[in-house]
Amino acid sequence: MKFFFILTIVVLFIPGENLLTRELSIKQIEERKKKDSERELRRSKKGKKIFLKEINLTTEVVFLTKEREVPPVLSNLDPILDDEGFYGIELAKEDNLTTGYFLGHDYKSKMIQVSLEENLVNTFKKLVIDGYKFFVVDLNKDELIKISSLEQAENVLIFNTSSKENILREEKCKGNVFHIPPSHSMLSDALTQFLLKKNWKKWFLVVGPDESDKLFSEALKKSAEKFNIKIKEERNWDFSSDLRRTAQKEVPIFTKGANYDVLIVSDEDGEFGEYLTFRTWDPRPIAGTQGLVPRSWHRTHEQWGAVQMQNRFRRTSGRWMTEVDYAAWVAFRVLGDAVTRTKTNDLEKIKSYILSKDFGIGAYKGVKVSFRDWNGQMRQPILLAAPRSMVSVSPQPGYLHPFSELDTLGVDKPETNCKMFQN
């Protein structure tokens, strides 16, 4: 009887606390509430933190995102998040104010989620008219191109937190857009360097049906050519059946007959990639968008003080920090550092400083991150992670560059097609 009683309690608590998406047990939730109460009590005794100088500069940031139609998930265990980026902004604001209290610099943030029925362009135009000039955005490729190409966007700065397409940094680059996430080419180069180190030089490439799958596969092919890797086999995944029931039958047949060292997957939305593991005809490692994955951030990352960030984020949000959360935090910290150093929030001075050789911030990556002055991409180490462990960090040892080893990942200055940034 006791066993069934406990189960009943768990079921009753799940809807109220949203445990499936928050990844916390009931005990953890109660402990967190207790710690939050104790923290609030300590703060109330200390009194509200006040600026040591009169506020002489206020910088406002809009976090702009778009509501999405929720596609079918691969598993009911997959959390569906509607607040990615928000808590990253909140933590960055707190970090910016640490210095701001001494300098009289205040920071404010505003989250705008455009609903499915609303017009993104009209919302953006209205925000610009209202005087906002710094935007952190979680938008897809087409949406980002659309708003950054507007006449109204000429006098704003936009920080991209999610779109990885190379074209945004090259042919469709904009001088008013900075890119926090690594590009597809940076991710593919990071993975290729590691696979080359392991001497896995024969690839079997499996490409999904979506545009994003094809774009990442193109980056993988260019990396293979760049590092003298042989793609022994390439196949397109076009099965429409429910793999939860047919994977054991379909995957061995699909992967049979190829001679390769590693199976490389390009499945950005996770439609089939997870079902390849342990089901291929030959026993081979899997990498790409599943298996060993190149990322800007991962929950198992603990080096260089990252544990502090992981703990702070989970204490605030009740879930793991995602790549979008991390990118939003970096974007607001970049702006905060630029305001602190230049003592202004003048747009041109901020942009000029961010692109200068003097700029660099710590971002829990072991080195200071900075921006490429030829396409607005943030240069950074790339984490290579399995689902529950960190495996490596690229660039791998031995890859050298005249300016920064980080520029061995992705498009270098002599190769860029971007014409919007002044070199």
RAKA-V172327 format. One record per helix or strand of 2 or more residues. SS is the DSSP state (hx for helix, st for strand). FROM is the first residue (numbers start at 0). LEN is the number of residues. If there is no record, write none. Layout:
ss = [SS	SS]
from = [FROM	FROM]
len = [LEN	LEN]
This chain:
ss = [hx	hx	hx	st	hx	st	hx	st	hx	hx	st	hx	st	hx	st	hx	st	hx	st	hx	st	st	hx	hx	hx	st	st	st	st	st	hx	hx]
from = [1	18	25	56	85	104	119	133	140	150	156	165	176	183	201	210	229	242	261	272	284	291	302	322	346	360	367	376	381	388	404	412]
len = [16	4	21	10	18	10	10	5	8	5	4	3	3	14	6	16	7	13	5	4	4	4	15	20	8	2	4	3	5	6	4	3]
